[in-house]
Amino acid sequence: MKTMSIPVEPRFRNQEECRKEARRILEEELICGMSELELAKELRFHALVYYFCESTGLFPELKNHADPIDLNDHGDTAFRKAAYHLLWLLDDEETGED
C-alpha cells in the first residue's frame, strides 16, 4: 500500500487547485484506488480546517493534525470521507477563495 504526506498549501482552499493536485498525484501513480474527486476533497478538507484554525486561534491540536496531509491508497474511512464531502459542498466564495 502506498502512502504519502504533502504539506497544506493555501491554494488547496480552492476546489480547482485541489483537482489539479489530485490529477498530478494520480498521473504520477503516487496513490491509487481513489478518484480525482476523492483526492481533491481530502486535500481541500485539510486546507480549510488548517487555515480556519490558524485564523481563529482555535483548536491547535486539530490544526497540527491537518498538516501534513497524509494520503493512503484507497482513501480514508467512510466517516472521514463524509466529512470531506460536506466541506467540499461549500463554494469557494463561502470560504473566501477565488
N, C-alpha and C positions, 0 to 999 in steps of 0.2 A: 504494500500500500504506500502510495506517495503522499508526502506531506510537504508543506512549505509555509513559511512565515513571510509576510510582507508588511512594511510599515504603513500605518494610516497616513493618507495624504489628503490635503484639503480638497483636491479635485474629486475625491471619492464621494463627496456630498452630492455630486451631480450624477444623475442616472446615466446619461450618455457616456460620461467618462468611466463609470463603472462597467458599462457594457464593453467599451474599448479594452479595458484592462482584462476583463473576463475573456474576450476573444484572444488576446495575446497569450494568456495562460493556457487556454485550450489549444491554440495553434502550436505552441511550443511543447505541448503534451506534459506540462508540469503537474497537472491534476487531471484525473479522468473520472468518469461516472457522474459528472454534473453537467447541466446545461449552462449555456452562456447566461441565461436569466438567473438561474440559481446562484451562480458565482457572483453576478452583479449585485444581487440582493444582499448577499452576505457582506460584500465589500462596503456597500452603502450603509448598512446597518451599523457596522463597526465605526465608520466615519461619523455618522450622525450622533451616535452615543458618545464617542470620544470628544467631539467638539462641543456638544451640549454640556458635558461635564466640565470641560475646560472653561467655557464661557461663564458658567454659573458658579463654579467652585464646588458644586455638589458631587457627591458620590465618587470620591477619589479612588476607591477600590475598583469601582466599575470602569473608570477611566483607564486605570492600569491594565485591566483585563481586556479592554478593547484594542489595545495596541501592544504588540503587533497583531495582525490578523493571521490566525493560524488556519490554514486550509488543509483539508484531507480529501483523498479520493472518496467519491460518493457522497460528500457533504456531511452535514451536521444532523443532529437529532430532529425528529419531526416537530417537537416543541419549538426549538430554535428556528427552524425553517419557517414556522408560522409567524414568529416574531419578526423575522427578516421581511416576510411578505407584508406585514402590517405597516412597517415603516416605509416600505417601497411605495405603498399607496399614497404617501404624502407627495404632493407635487414638489418639484424643485423650488417653485415660488414660495411654498409654505415653509421651506427650510432655509430660505434666504439665499439660494443658489440660482445661478442662471442656467 
